[in-house]
Every structure is written in structure tokens, then in C-alpha cells.
Amino acid sequence: MEQGYKFLEDEATADIAFEANGKDLNELFENCCLAVTEIMVDLNDVNPIIRKESKKSNESIEDLLYDLLSEVVTLKDSESLLFRQFIIRINKEGNKYVMNAAFYGEQISNEMNLKIDVKAITLHEFNIKKEEKLWKAHIIVDI
């Protein structure tokens, strides 16, 4: 330890990685939102009593998913909302993907089994690909 310090690479991590899949882009996006939420809370502890809507568009399907997942994290931070159900509809309009989404959940409460606080969705190794009949996404989340 010549410098007076060393990094303990295997002792702590600030990321969680997951893969999600779906038979179409709608289901893939819904499953990605559920996975991000499951990192933060036991989904069974969240009641679908508040509805939030979101409309986004982007030429890149990866950027569209990134924007959606970032919104889920932002709503947790800015409005103390967690969601347990997501209904996503994506259409291709010209050269853009257009998404309409509805989130169902409630405000964070002491009755919830909170887990890990998600800080952000990262772009590191972020990708979507279609393999045979399934869409797949690889996501790394900063915690």
C-alpha cells in the first residue's frame, strides 16, 4: 500500500445489473419498469391507487427506454411515488418511437418494505436487442 490507500473492488458495489425480456416492446418496457421498482421495494407493498401518465418519443428505442426508467426514478425522488403496475403502448410513427404510459402506485410509506435506493439508470452496457421471438434489455442501475 505505497500510496496510503487502496481500492477494495470486491467489498462494495454501487451498481445492480438486470436483464428483462418481453414478447414485444410494450412488455419489455413494462418488465424493465417492474425490475427497477423491485430493486427499491417489495411490489406487493405498493397499492395501485395513484395514476401517472407519461408520453415520450425518440428516434432511438434505447433512449426511449432510458428516458422512461429515469422518469420512474425521478418520480420516486421528487414526488415520493413508487409504482407496481405499468401499462406501456409504443408505436412507430415515421422515424420515431412514440410511447404512451400509465403508472399505478402510491406514495412511499412506513408500511412498505423498502429495499435499496436507486440513484440513476446508467448508460453503461445499456442495450436492447431482439432475439428470435423475444425483445431483451440489459440494464445497470446505480444504487
BALOBA-1460 file (C-alpha; in Angstrom, 3 decimals):
// residues 143
<rec num="1" residu="m" x="0.000" y="0.000" z="0.000"/>
<rec num="2" residu="e" x="2.526" y="2.567" z="-1.210"/>
<rec num="3" residu="q" x="0.055" y="5.416" z="-1.807"/>
<rec num="4" residu="g" x="-1.574" y="5.321" z="1.642"/>
<rec num="5" residu="y" x="-4.812" y="3.884" z="0.292"/>
<rec num="6" residu="k" x="-6.151" y="1.139" z="-1.934"/>
<rec num="7" residu="f" x="-9.458" y="0.466" z="-3.596"/>
<rec num="8" residu="l" x="-11.394" y="-2.532" z="-2.297"/>
<rec num="9" residu="e" x="-13.070" y="-3.502" z="-5.532"/>
<rec num="10" residu="d" x="-14.857" y="-6.620" z="-4.278"/>
<rec num="11" residu="e" x="-16.024" y="-5.215" z="-0.954"/>
<rec num="12" residu="a" x="-18.757" y="-2.818" z="-2.065"/>
<rec num="13" residu="t" x="-20.632" y="-2.153" z="-5.253"/>
<rec num="14" residu="a" x="-22.750" y="0.768" z="-6.339"/>
<rec num="15" residu="d" x="-24.493" y="-0.990" z="-9.228"/>
<rec num="16" residu="i" x="-27.108" y="-3.641" z="-9.829"/>
<rec num="17" residu="a" x="-27.462" y="-5.208" z="-13.266"/>
<rec num="18" residu="f" x="-30.519" y="-6.942" z="-14.652"/>
<rec num="19" residu="e" x="-31.868" y="-8.366" z="-17.865"/>
<rec num="20" residu="a" x="-35.509" y="-8.144" z="-18.850"/>
<rec num="21" residu="n" x="-37.447" y="-9.556" z="-21.760"/>
<rec num="22" residu="g" x="-40.824" y="-9.308" z="-23.435"/>
<rec num="23" residu="k" x="-42.708" y="-10.673" z="-26.387"/>
<rec num="24" residu="d" x="-42.959" y="-7.101" z="-27.728"/>
<rec num="25" residu="l" x="-41.569" y="-3.681" z="-26.841"/>
<rec num="26" residu="n" x="-44.589" y="-2.881" z="-24.649"/>
<rec num="27" residu="e" x="-43.999" y="-5.917" z="-22.436"/>
<rec num="28" residu="l" x="-40.227" y="-5.351" z="-22.417"/>
<rec num="29" residu="f" x="-40.640" y="-1.761" z="-21.184"/>
<rec num="30" residu="e" x="-43.203" y="-2.840" z="-18.556"/>
<rec num="31" residu="n" x="-40.863" y="-5.566" z="-17.263"/>
<rec num="32" residu="c" x="-37.923" y="-3.137" z="-17.107"/>
<rec num="33" residu="c" x="-40.018" y="-0.719" z="-15.020"/>
<rec num="34" residu="l" x="-41.058" y="-3.554" z="-12.701"/>
<rec num="35" residu="a" x="-37.439" y="-4.658" z="-12.287"/>
<rec num="36" residu="v" x="-36.295" y="-1.139" z="-11.353"/>
<rec num="37" residu="t" x="-39.145" y="-0.861" z="-8.846"/>
<rec num="38" residu="e" x="-38.433" y="-4.321" z="-7.380"/>
<rec num="39" residu="i" x="-34.910" y="-3.130" z="-6.555"/>
<rec num="40" residu="m" x="-36.467" y="-0.398" z="-4.396"/>
<rec num="41" residu="v" x="-39.482" y="-2.053" z="-2.749"/>
<rec num="42" residu="d" x="-41.457" y="-5.261" z="-2.360"/>
<rec num="43" residu="l" x="-44.018" y="-4.826" z="-5.150"/>
<rec num="44" residu="n" x="-46.750" y="-6.428" z="-3.021"/>
<rec num="45" residu="d" x="-46.445" y="-3.497" z="-0.581"/>
<rec num="46" residu="v" x="-47.422" y="-0.935" z="-3.232"/>
<rec num="47" residu="n" x="-51.120" y="-0.326" z="-3.883"/>
<rec num="48" residu="p" x="-52.112" y="0.936" z="-7.350"/>
<rec num="49" residu="i" x="-54.149" y="3.917" z="-6.103"/>
<rec num="50" residu="i" x="-52.398" y="6.804" z="-7.892"/>
<rec num="51" residu="r" x="-52.190" y="7.009" z="-11.686"/>
<rec num="52" residu="k" x="-49.485" y="8.959" z="-13.502"/>
<rec num="53" residu="e" x="-49.302" y="9.306" z="-17.278"/>
<rec num="54" residu="s" x="-46.296" y="9.832" z="-19.484"/>
<rec num="55" residu="k" x="-45.860" y="10.449" z="-23.191"/>
<rec num="56" residu="k" x="-42.438" y="10.364" z="-24.776"/>
<rec num="57" residu="s" x="-40.938" y="9.996" z="-28.232"/>
<rec num="58" residu="n" x="-37.467" y="9.307" z="-29.529"/>
<rec num="59" residu="e" x="-35.763" y="8.013" z="-32.659"/>
<rec num="60" residu="s" x="-33.816" y="5.500" z="-30.555"/>
<rec num="61" residu="i" x="-35.649" y="2.736" z="-28.719"/>
<rec num="62" residu="e" x="-32.776" y="2.567" z="-26.196"/>
<rec num="63" residu="d" x="-33.060" y="6.287" z="-25.463"/>
<rec num="64" residu="l" x="-36.825" y="5.957" z="-25.080"/>
<rec num="65" residu="l" x="-36.410" y="3.180" z="-22.500"/>
<rec num="66" residu="y" x="-33.686" y="5.137" z="-20.717"/>
<rec num="67" residu="d" x="-35.984" y="8.181" z="-20.503"/>
<rec num="68" residu="l" x="-38.844" y="6.060" z="-19.149"/>
<rec num="69" residu="l" x="-36.763" y="4.345" z="-16.460"/>
<rec num="70" residu="s" x="-35.210" y="7.668" z="-15.479"/>
<rec num="71" residu="e" x="-38.720" y="9.068" z="-15.039"/>
<rec num="72" residu="v" x="-39.624" y="6.201" z="-12.684"/>
<rec num="73" residu="v" x="-36.581" y="7.064" z="-10.549"/>
<rec num="74" residu="t" x="-37.296" y="10.806" z="-10.728"/>
<rec num="75" residu="l" x="-40.910" y="10.327" z="-9.559"/>
<rec num="76" residu="k" x="-39.596" y="8.345" z="-6.594"/>
<rec num="77" residu="d" x="-37.215" y="11.169" z="-5.700"/>
<rec num="78" residu="s" x="-39.367" y="14.216" z="-6.495"/>
<rec num="79" residu="e" x="-42.866" y="13.026" z="-5.508"/>
<rec num="80" residu="s" x="-42.100" y="10.011" z="-3.239"/>
<rec num="81" residu="l" x="-44.044" y="7.725" z="-5.578"/>
<rec num="82" residu="l" x="-43.457" y="4.032" z="-6.235"/>
<rec num="83" residu="f" x="-45.379" y="2.004" z="-8.792"/>
<rec num="84" residu="r" x="-46.394" y="-1.634" z="-9.091"/>
<rec num="85" residu="q" x="-48.159" y="-1.624" z="-12.443"/>
<rec num="86" residu="f" x="-47.125" y="-0.145" z="-15.772"/>
<rec num="87" residu="i" x="-49.145" y="-0.106" z="-18.980"/>
<rec num="88" residu="i" x="-46.977" y="0.859" z="-21.940"/>
<rec num="89" residu="r" x="-48.003" y="1.354" z="-25.571"/>
<rec num="90" residu="i" x="-45.310" y="2.024" z="-28.166"/>
<rec num="91" residu="n" x="-45.953" y="2.832" z="-31.811"/>
<rec num="92" residu="k" x="-43.591" y="3.665" z="-34.636"/>
<rec num="93" residu="e" x="-44.535" y="6.982" z="-36.253"/>
<rec num="94" residu="g" x="-42.250" y="7.857" z="-39.111"/>
<rec num="95" residu="n" x="-38.693" y="7.682" z="-37.821"/>
<rec num="96" residu="k" x="-39.720" y="7.965" z="-34.136"/>
<rec num="97" residu="y" x="-40.967" y="5.622" z="-31.471"/>
<rec num="98" residu="v" x="-43.900" y="7.182" z="-29.600"/>
<rec num="99" residu="m" x="-44.738" y="5.862" z="-26.138"/>
<rec num="100" residu="n" x="-47.827" y="6.391" z="-24.011"/>
<rec num="101" residu="a" x="-47.523" y="5.038" z="-20.485"/>
<rec num="102" residu="a" x="-49.634" y="4.814" z="-17.355"/>
<rec num="103" residu="f" x="-48.042" y="4.098" z="-13.964"/>
<rec num="104" residu="y" x="-50.085" y="2.893" z="-10.980"/>
<rec num="105" residu="g" x="-48.779" y="3.119" z="-7.438"/>
<rec num="106" residu="e" x="-48.762" y="5.140" z="-4.253"/>
<rec num="107" residu="q" x="-46.702" y="7.413" z="-2.046"/>
<rec num="108" residu="i" x="-43.865" y="5.874" z="-0.081"/>
<rec num="109" residu="s" x="-44.972" y="4.957" z="3.439"/>
<rec num="110" residu="n" x="-43.573" y="3.320" z="6.567"/>
<rec num="111" residu="e" x="-45.690" y="0.232" z="5.847"/>
<rec num="112" residu="m" x="-43.658" y="-0.568" z="2.732"/>
<rec num="113" residu="n" x="-40.748" y="-2.993" z="2.801"/>
<rec num="114" residu="l" x="-38.226" y="-0.587" z="1.250"/>
<rec num="115" residu="k" x="-35.057" y="-2.149" z="-0.113"/>
<rec num="116" residu="i" x="-32.282" y="-0.262" z="-1.938"/>
<rec num="117" residu="d" x="-32.445" y="3.353" z="-3.076"/>
<rec num="118" residu="v" x="-31.922" y="3.611" z="-6.831"/>
<rec num="119" residu="k" x="-29.957" y="6.744" z="-7.715"/>
<rec num="120" residu="a" x="-29.950" y="6.557" z="-11.510"/>
<rec num="121" residu="i" x="-30.145" y="4.421" z="-14.608"/>
<rec num="122" residu="t" x="-26.725" y="4.180" z="-16.237"/>
<rec num="123" residu="l" x="-25.868" y="4.045" z="-19.912"/>
<rec num="124" residu="h" x="-23.018" y="1.603" z="-19.259"/>
<rec num="125" residu="e" x="-23.788" y="-1.567" z="-21.271"/>
<rec num="126" residu="f" x="-27.392" y="-0.360" z="-21.732"/>
<rec num="127" residu="n" x="-28.882" y="-2.142" z="-24.721"/>
<rec num="128" residu="i" x="-31.981" y="-3.602" z="-26.318"/>
<rec num="129" residu="k" x="-31.934" y="-6.368" z="-28.868"/>
<rec num="130" residu="k" x="-34.377" y="-8.749" z="-30.479"/>
<rec num="131" residu="e" x="-33.505" y="-12.431" z="-30.211"/>
<rec num="132" residu="e" x="-35.801" y="-14.782" z="-32.093"/>
<rec num="133" residu="k" x="-39.271" y="-14.052" z="-30.639"/>
<rec num="134" residu="l" x="-38.217" y="-12.039" z="-27.574"/>
<rec num="135" residu="w" x="-37.023" y="-8.493" z="-27.041"/>
<rec num="136" residu="k" x="-34.263" y="-8.322" z="-24.410"/>
<rec num="137" residu="a" x="-32.740" y="-5.451" z="-22.461"/>
<rec num="138" residu="h" x="-29.596" y="-5.269" z="-20.346"/>
<rec num="139" residu="i" x="-29.657" y="-2.505" z="-17.703"/>
<rec num="140" residu="i" x="-27.235" y="-1.373" z="-14.993"/>
<rec num="141" residu="v" x="-28.691" y="0.691" z="-12.158"/>
<rec num="142" residu="d" x="-26.677" y="2.999" z="-9.893"/>
<rec num="143" residu="i" x="-27.617" y="2.476" z="-6.237"/>
